[in-house]
């Protein structure tokens, strides 16, 4: 695979300060496919200084011109969609069709949405005898995960640029190649030098240096709640703004009036998508007790179809983590009805699509984020019991409700403590805000709400 041996800083590829490198491994066959620089605090400092120098001019650039650069970026990403898909498949292990339909296509849609928003957003308005201005926060430190590597980059960088901010990106060390490809696309789109900068590296080194840098005004992080907590503490000490999109343990609530077969099949597909490496996955399926065994049978049958259809998890550490959770579920008394802890292939970081029945709300697999192709099915007695179970974790990122009547589903969804709820399989909307309640995060991404994260408010009195 093509890889740059430097950092994209100030509109050009520069040699890394240090000599350490990170190996990029294909999770399917465990082969090293490339190496990228392991950035240091000095690399981060150079990138932040470039972003700071570029900020005044970019902040003063008319929104229509910022929109034009984002539209150009959208077009470059669309033109390179096949290369993007192949790159993500190689470094993440995602099946090529999924990479084409999701990993390559969704970022194009999101970039396009911010091109339109930048051109139409109201950055200044009159309120009584005041003029209220929405101004860019400044330099943004963006730290992104590996599970949807390009989507998470675009979901941070595009609104930041639309707002007039400049950015330093530290992508996940497992998937840096698509981040380098994105930097090439930014350059090709004509974004001015220093407005976007890229430093590859390890989280405890480059990521920490970026979060702690005094010239970074806002840190936008997507990843685990544990790391998000540390970043929040660091930012709090510096009175620095944060946007945190963290873990999830989302409930898929199937009410008695729902089409059970459809709800179960779509629910299993949701959990197995991207090999279960989706923070918003509906990993807890809630079914009323009188139809519980029917749902368990349907879920086991559906999961069996995914054995050869899903890719591996991202690395050996993640594989061991997910298999450990499966073993924990068995040890705590859950009934294994599909899959299990045994590796389904001799090579590659694969995990068998796994379904647990007889899961109770206090079990580890019903409380903690597993981040793999593992579904827990829980029984409830009545609607109030279902709501108690659905809201009974520290997370609140996403969820789903199924019912024969849409109003019934919406009424239940209104009472769920979570940031996004799909009604009867509602489709992804790149304009709708995404983010969590409770320990699932702070702030929102996507659409106008995502843009507002990168703005601060000033009022002028006359």
C-alpha positions in Angstrom: 0.0 0.0 0.0 1.1 3.6 -0.7 2.2 5.4 2.4 3.9 8.7 3.1 7.0 8.7 5.3 6.3 12.2 6.7 3.6 14.5 8.1 1.3 16.8 6.2 2.0 20.2 7.8 1.6 23.7 6.4 0.4 22.4 3.1 3.3 20.0 2.4 4.7 16.6 3.4 7.5 17.2 5.9 10.0 14.6 7.3 9.0 13.4 10.7 11.1 14.6 13.6 11.8 11.1 15.0 12.7 7.8 13.4 10.2 5.5 15.0 7.5 4.0 12.8 4.2 2.3 13.1 3.5 -0.9 11.2 0.1 -1.1 9.4 -1.2 -4.7 9.6 -3.9 -6.3 7.4 -6.3 -7.9 9.9 -7.3 -10.6 7.4 -3.9 -12.2 7.0 -1.8 -10.5 9.7 0.7 -9.2 7.1 2.4 -5.8 7.4 1.3 -3.7 4.5 2.9 -0.4 5.2 4.8 1.8 7.7 4.0 5.3 8.8 5.9 7.7 11.1 5.2 7.6 14.8 4.8 11.3 15.5 6.4 13.0 18.5 5.4 16.0 20.6 7.7 18.1 18.3 5.7 17.0 15.2 2.5 17.9 16.9 3.9 21.3 17.9 5.0 22.0 14.3 1.5 21.1 13.1 -0.3 23.2 15.8 1.9 26.2 15.0 1.1 25.9 11.3 -2.6 25.7 12.1 -2.3 28.7 14.4 -0.6 30.7 11.7 -3.2 29.9 9.1 -6.2 30.6 11.4 -6.7 34.4 11.0 -6.9 34.2 7.2 -9.1 31.2 7.1 -11.4 32.6 9.8 -11.7 35.7 7.7 -12.5 33.8 4.5 -16.1 34.3 3.4 -18.3 31.3 4.2 -19.1 31.0 0.5 -15.4 30.4 -0.3 -15.1 27.9 2.6 -18.1 26.1 1.1 -16.4 26.0 -2.3 -13.3 24.3 -0.8 -15.5 21.8 1.0 -17.4 21.1 -2.2 -14.1 20.5 -4.0 -13.1 18.2 -1.2 -16.3 16.3 -1.6 -15.7 15.9 -5.3 -12.1 14.7 -4.8 -13.3 12.1 -2.3 -16.0 10.9 -4.7 -13.5 10.6 -7.5 -11.2 8.5 -5.3 -13.9 6.3 -3.8 -12.5 3.1 -5.2 -9.0 3.8 -3.8 -10.6 4.8 -0.4 -12.5 1.5 -0.3 -9.5 -0.6 -1.1 -7.4 1.2 1.5 -9.9 0.8 4.3 -10.4 -2.9 3.3 -6.6 -3.4 3.6 -6.0 -1.7 6.9 -9.3 -2.4 8.7 -10.2 -5.8 7.1 -13.7 -4.6 6.1 -15.3 -6.6 3.2 -14.8 -4.6 0.0 -18.5 -4.1 -0.7 -19.1 -2.7 2.8 -16.1 -0.4 2.3 -17.5 0.8 -0.9 -21.1 1.4 0.4 -20.2 2.8 3.8 -16.6 3.7 4.4 -16.2 5.4 1.1 -19.7 6.7 0.4 -20.8 8.1 3.7 -17.8 10.6 4.0 -18.7 12.0 0.6 -22.3 12.6 1.7 -21.1 14.2 5.0 -18.6 16.5 3.2 -21.3 17.5 0.8 -23.7 18.3 3.6 -21.1 20.7 5.2 -20.4 22.4 1.8 -24.1 23.2 1.7 -24.3 24.3 5.3 -21.3 26.5 5.1 -23.0 28.4 2.3 -26.3 28.8 4.0 -25.6 28.9 7.8 -26.5 32.1 9.6 -23.3 33.2 11.3 -24.6 36.7 12.3 -28.1 37.9 13.2 -29.8 40.8 14.9 -31.4 40.4 18.4 -33.0 43.5 19.7 -30.3 46.2 19.9 -27.5 43.5 19.5 -25.7 41.8 16.7 -25.0 38.2 17.6 -22.0 36.7 15.8 -20.9 33.1 15.7 -17.2 32.9 15.3 -14.8 30.0 14.9 -13.3 28.6 18.1 -9.8 28.5 16.7 -7.3 25.6 16.4 -9.0 22.2 16.6 -7.2 19.0 17.7 -9.1 16.1 16.1 -8.4 12.6 17.4 -10.2 9.9 15.5 -10.8 6.1 15.8 -10.2 3.2 13.5 -13.7 1.7 13.2 -15.0 4.2 10.7 -11.7 5.9 9.9 -12.6 8.2 7.1 -16.2 9.0 8.2 -14.9 10.0 11.6 -12.3 12.3 10.1 -14.7 14.0 7.8 -17.3 14.3 10.6 -14.8 16.4 12.5 -12.7 18.2 9.8 -15.6 19.2 7.5 -17.6 21.2 10.2 -14.4 22.6 11.7 -13.4 24.0 8.3 -16.9 25.2 7.6 -16.9 27.1 10.8 -13.6 28.8 10.0 -11.4 26.7 12.3 -8.0 25.2 11.4 -7.3 21.6 12.3 -4.6 19.2 13.4 -5.6 15.6 12.9 -4.2 12.6 14.8 -5.8 9.5 13.3 -5.9 6.0 14.9 -2.6 4.2 14.5 -4.3 1.1 13.1 -5.8 3.0 10.1 -3.5 5.8 9.2 -3.4 5.2 5.4 -6.8 6.5 4.6 -6.0 9.6 6.8 -3.0 10.2 4.5 -5.2 9.8 1.5 -7.6 12.3 3.0 -4.7 14.8 3.4 -3.9 14.3 -0.3 -7.6 15.1 -1.1 -7.5 18.2 1.1 -4.4 19.4 -0.8 -6.0 18.6 -4.2 -9.2 20.5 -3.2 -7.2 23.7 -2.8 -7.6 24.1 1.0 -5.0 26.8 2.0 -1.7 25.7 3.6 -1.9 25.2 7.3 -5.7 25.0 7.5 -5.5 21.2 7.7 -2.5 19.3 9.1 -1.9 15.6 9.8 0.3 13.9 12.4 0.3 10.1 12.5 1.3 8.5 15.8 0.4 6.7 19.0 -2.3 8.0 21.3 -0.2 8.2 24.5 2.4 10.2 22.6 1.0 12.2 19.7 -2.6 12.2 20.9 -1.7 13.3 24.4 0.6 16.0 23.1 -2.2 17.3 20.9 -4.8 17.3 23.7 -2.4 19.1 26.0 -1.0 21.7 23.6 -1.7 25.2 24.9 -2.4 26.5 21.3 -5.2 24.0 20.7 -8.6 25.6 21.5 -10.9 22.6 21.2 -10.3 18.9 21.3 -12.7 16.7 19.4 -12.2 13.0 20.3 -14.0 9.8 19.3 -13.1 6.6 21.1 -13.5 4.8 24.4 -15.1 6.4 27.4 -12.0 5.7 29.5 -9.7 7.7 27.1 -12.4 10.4 26.8 -12.5 10.8 30.5 -8.7 11.5 30.5 -9.0 14.0 27.7 -11.9 15.7 29.4 -9.9 16.1 32.6 -6.9 17.4 30.6 -9.1 19.9 28.8 -10.9 20.9 32.0 -7.6 21.8 33.7 -6.8 24.2 30.8 -10.4 25.5 30.5 -10.4 24.1 26.9 -13.5 23.0 25.0 -14.1 19.4 24.2 -16.4 17.4 22.0 -16.4 13.7 23.0 -18.2 10.9 21.2 -17.6 7.8 23.4 -18.9 4.3 24.1 -22.3 2.8 23.8 -24.5 -0.2 24.8 -27.5 0.6 22.8 -30.9 -1.1 23.3 -33.0 -2.5 20.5 -36.5 -2.6 22.0 -39.0 -4.8 20.3 -42.5 -4.0 21.5 -45.2 -6.7 21.3 -46.9 -5.2 18.3 -43.8 -5.2 16.2 -43.0 -7.5 13.2 -40.8 -9.8 15.3 -39.0 -11.5 12.4 -38.1 -8.2 10.7 -37.0 -6.5 13.9 -34.8 -9.4 14.9 -33.2 -9.8 11.5 -32.5 -6.1 11.1 -31.2 -6.1 14.7 -28.8 -8.9 14.1 -27.5 -7.2 10.9 -27.0 -4.0 12.9 -24.8 -5.8 15.4 -22.8 -7.7 12.9 -22.2 -4.7 10.6 -18.5 -3.7 10.5 -17.7 -6.8 12.5 -19.5 -5.3 15.5 -17.1 -2.4 15.7 -19.7 0.3 15.8 -20.2 2.4 18.9 -23.9 2.9 18.2 -24.6 -0.8 17.5 -27.8 -2.2 19.1 -26.0 -4.8 21.2 -28.9 -5.4 23.6 -32.0 -6.9 22.1 -35.1 -6.6 24.4 -38.0 -8.9 23.8 -41.2 -9.5 25.9 -41.0 -12.8 27.7 -43.9 -14.4 25.9 -42.1 -14.2 22.5 -38.6 -14.5 23.9 -37.7 -18.0 22.7 -39.1 -17.3 19.3 -36.8 -14.2 19.0 -33.8 -16.2 20.3 -34.3 -18.8 17.6 -34.7 -16.2 14.9 -31.5 -14.4 16.1 -29.4 -17.6 16.2 -30.6 -18.5 12.7 -29.8 -15.0 11.4 -26.3 -14.9 13.0 -25.3 -18.2 11.5 -25.6 -16.5 8.0 -22.8 -14.0 8.9 -20.1 -16.6 9.5 -18.4 -16.0 6.2 -19.8 -12.5 5.5 -18.1 -10.4 8.1 -14.5 -9.4 8.3 -12.1 -9.6 11.2 -11.8 -7.2 14.1 -9.0 -4.7 13.8 -6.1 -6.3 15.6 -5.0 -9.1 17.9 -5.6 -7.1 21.1 -9.2 -6.4 20.1 -9.8 -10.1 19.1 -8.6 -11.2 22.5 -10.7 -8.6 24.2 -13.9 -9.7 22.4 -13.2 -13.4 23.0 -12.7 -12.6 26.7 -16.1 -11.0 26.9 -17.7 -14.1 25.3 -16.0 -16.3 27.9 -17.2 -13.9 30.6 -20.8 -14.2 29.3 -20.6 -18.0 29.5 -19.0 -17.9 33.0 -21.8 -15.6 34.3 -24.5 -18.0 33.1 -25.7 -16.6 29.7 -26.8 -19.2 27.2 -24.7 -19.4 24.0 -27.0 -19.9 21.0 -24.6 -18.9 18.2 -20.9 -18.5 17.9 -18.5 -18.7 20.8 -15.0 -17.7 22.0 -13.1 -20.1 19.6 -11.4 -18.4 16.7 -13.3 -19.4 13.5 -10.1 -19.2 11.4 -6.5 -20.1 11.9 -5.3 -16.9 10.5 -6.6 -13.3 10.8 -8.3 -11.5 13.7 -11.7 -13.1 13.3 -14.4 -13.6 15.9 -17.4 -15.8 15.3 -20.8 -14.0 15.1 -22.1 -14.6 18.6 -25.6 -14.5 20.2 -26.3 -14.9 23.9 -29.7 -15.7 25.4 -30.8 -15.7 29.1 -28.9 -12.5 29.6 -29.9 -10.5 32.7 -29.4 -6.7 33.0 -26.6 -6.9 35.6 -24.3 -9.3 33.5 -21.1 -7.9 32.2 -22.1 -8.5 28.6 -25.2 -6.4 29.2 -23.4 -3.5 30.8 -20.0 -3.1 29.1 -19.2 -2.2 25.5 -17.7 -5.2 23.8 -17.0 -3.7 20.3 -17.3 -7.0 18.5 -20.0 -9.2 16.8 -21.7 -10.1 20.0 -25.5 -9.7 20.7 -27.2 -10.1 24.1 -30.9 -10.9 24.2 -32.8 -9.9 27.3 -36.4 -10.6 28.3 -38.7 -8.0 29.7 -42.1 -8.3 31.5 -43.9 -5.2 30.4 -43.2 -1.8 28.8 -42.0 -0.2 32.1 -39.6 -3.1 32.6 -38.3 -2.7 29.1 -37.7 1.0 29.7 -35.9 0.3 33.0 -33.6 -2.2 31.2 -33.0 0.1 28.2 -32.0 3.0 30.4 -30.1 0.8 32.9 -26.5 1.4 31.7 -24.0 4.2 32.1 -24.3 4.8 28.3 -26.8 6.6 26.1 -25.5 6.8 22.6 -28.2 5.2 20.3 -31.0 2.7 20.3 -34.0 1.4 18.3 -37.7 0.8 18.9 -40.0 -1.4 16.9 -43.8 -1.4 17.0 -46.7 -2.0 14.8 -47.8 1.5 15.3 -45.3 4.3 14.7 -46.8 6.6 17.4 -46.4 3.8 19.9 -42.7 3.4 19.0 -42.2 7.2 19.2 -43.8 7.4 22.6 -41.4 4.8 23.9 -38.4 6.4 22.2 -39.2 9.8 23.8 -38.5 8.2 27.2 -35.2 6.5 26.3 -32.1 8.2 27.7 -30.1 8.2 24.6 -29.0 10.6 21.9 -30.4 8.9 18.8 -33.2 6.4 18.3 -34.1 4.6 15.1 -37.9 4.0 14.7 -38.8 0.7 12.9 -35.4 0.7 11.2 -35.1 4.4 10.4 -32.4 5.3 7.8 -29.1 7.1 8.5 -29.4 10.8 8.1 -26.2 12.8 7.7 -28.0 16.0 8.7 -29.3 14.7 12.0 -27.2 15.3 15.2 -25.3 12.3 16.6 -23.9 12.0 20.1 -24.6 10.7 23.5 -26.3 11.1 26.9 -24.5 10.2 30.1 -21.1 8.6 29.7 -21.5 8.3 25.9 -20.1 11.8 25.4 -20.4 15.5 25.2 -21.5 17.5 22.2 -22.9 16.4 18.8 -21.6 15.6 15.3 -23.2 15.9 11.9 -25.5 18.6 10.5 -26.0 22.0 11.9 -25.5 20.8 15.5 -22.2 19.4 14.5 -21.1 22.7 13.0 -22.1 24.6 16.2 -19.6 22.7 18.2 -16.8 24.6 16.4 -18.3 28.1 17.0 -18.3 30.5 19.9 -20.8 33.4 20.4 -20.1 37.1 20.6 -22.7 39.8 21.0 -22.3 43.5 19.9 -24.6 46.0 21.7 -25.7 49.2 19.9 
